[in-house]
């Protein structure tokens, strides 16, 4: 009988969405629950994950695992994804989903994207973690925004 220790699953959490970065990953939450039958780790209550210049905050973070490898991350409740540095941005939404392999973070529900002083609002954001490309769409087919054209 092969048993996979709980700690392996907890460490698998640390691969999301920061898998390509070599810096240490720090996280905290009010509670962590591991469900072996579902291969699932759930962090709840003021979840905060940081690696280098990348931060993810939410009220709940669910990590699904298959064969010891992470397959999906779902952040729910006041999701905030930030990146500082040359590709600095701030993205907010109701939920965020990350699937390893495609390196794409998808935020849905009341999405706000702020980058370089510009703000865009819509209902769905797809953000490529490798290239920094972002696509924002509106639930009613429209996106709104404000561009900062001031000269410093």
C-alpha positions in Angstrom: 0.0 0.0 0.0 1.4 3.4 -1.0 0.7 6.4 1.2 1.5 9.9 0.2 2.2 12.1 3.2 0.1 15.1 3.9 3.2 17.4 3.8 3.9 16.6 0.1 0.4 17.9 -0.7 1.0 21.0 1.4 4.3 21.6 -0.4 2.5 21.1 -3.7 0.5 24.1 -2.8 3.6 26.2 -2.9 4.0 25.5 -6.6 1.0 27.7 -7.5 1.1 30.2 -9.4 4.7 30.7 -8.7 6.1 27.4 -10.1 8.7 28.9 -12.4 10.3 31.1 -9.8 13.2 29.9 -7.7 12.6 32.2 -4.7 11.2 30.9 -1.4 7.5 30.8 -1.0 5.7 32.0 2.1 2.0 31.5 3.0 -0.3 31.9 5.9 -4.0 31.4 6.6 -6.3 30.9 9.5 -6.7 27.2 8.8 -5.4 24.4 6.5 -7.4 21.3 5.7 -6.2 18.2 3.9 -8.7 15.7 2.4 -6.8 12.6 1.2 -9.8 11.0 -0.5 -10.3 14.1 -2.7 -6.5 14.8 -3.0 -7.3 18.4 -1.9 -5.7 21.0 0.3 -7.8 24.0 1.4 -6.5 27.1 3.0 -9.2 29.4 4.6 -9.3 32.7 6.3 -7.2 35.6 5.1 -5.0 33.5 2.8 -1.8 35.2 1.9 0.9 33.7 -0.5 4.1 35.5 -1.4 7.0 34.6 -3.6 9.5 37.3 -4.5 7.6 40.1 -6.3 4.3 38.0 -6.7 1.5 38.0 -4.1 -1.9 36.3 -4.0 -4.5 37.1 -1.3 -8.0 35.5 -1.0 -10.4 34.2 1.6 -10.1 30.6 0.4 -7.6 28.8 -1.7 -8.2 25.2 -2.9 -5.5 23.1 -4.4 -6.4 19.9 -6.3 -3.8 17.2 -6.7 -3.5 14.1 -8.9 -0.8 11.6 -8.7 1.2 13.8 -6.3 1.2 16.8 -8.7 -0.9 19.9 -8.5 -3.7 20.1 -11.2 -5.6 23.2 -10.3 -5.7 26.1 -7.9 -8.9 28.0 -7.1 -8.8 31.3 -5.1 -12.1 32.6 -3.9 -13.3 35.7 -2.1 -11.8 39.1 -2.6 -8.9 37.8 -4.7 -5.9 40.1 -5.1 -3.0 39.2 -7.4 -0.1 41.6 -7.5 3.3 41.7 -9.2 5.9 44.4 -8.6 8.9 45.3 -10.7 9.0 46.0 -14.5 5.8 44.0 -15.1 4.0 45.5 -12.1 0.3 45.0 -12.0 -2.6 44.6 -9.6 -5.6 42.4 -10.5 -8.7 42.0 -8.4 -11.7 39.7 -8.8 -14.2 37.4 -7.1 -12.3 34.2 -8.1 -9.0 33.2 -9.7 -8.2 29.9 -11.3 -4.7 28.6 -12.2 -3.9 25.5 -14.2 -0.3 24.4 -14.2 1.3 23.9 -17.6 -0.4 26.8 -19.4 0.9 29.4 -16.9 -2.3 31.3 -17.2 -4.2 32.9 -14.3 -7.9 33.6 -15.0 -9.8 36.0 -12.8 -13.6 36.3 -13.0 -16.3 38.5 -11.4 -15.9 42.2 -10.8 -12.4 42.2 -12.3 -10.2 45.3 -12.0 -6.7 45.4 -13.6 -4.3 48.2 -12.8 -1.1 48.6 -14.6 1.2 51.6 -15.1 -1.4 54.0 -13.7 -4.1 52.6 -16.1 -7.2 50.9 -14.8 -9.5 48.5 -16.7 -12.7 46.9 -15.5 -14.6 43.9 -16.8 -15.8 40.5 -15.8 -13.1 38.1 -17.0 -9.3 38.5 -17.1 -6.8 36.1 -18.6 -3.2 36.8 -17.6 -0.2 35.0 -19.0 2.4 34.7 -16.2 5.2 34.1 -18.6 4.7 36.9 -21.1 2.7 39.4 -19.0 0.0 39.6 -21.7 -3.5 40.3 -20.4 -6.9 40.0 -22.0 -9.9 41.6 -20.3 -13.5 41.0 -21.4 -16.8 42.3 -20.1 -19.8 40.2 -19.1 -22.1 42.4 -21.2 -19.6 42.6 -24.0 -18.1 45.9 -22.7 -15.0 46.8 -20.8 -14.4 50.2 -19.1 -11.2 51.9 -18.1 -9.2 55.0 -17.5 -5.8 55.7 -19.0 -3.3 57.9 -17.3 -1.6 60.0 -19.9 0.1 62.5 -17.6 3.8 63.1 -18.3 6.1 62.8 -15.3 
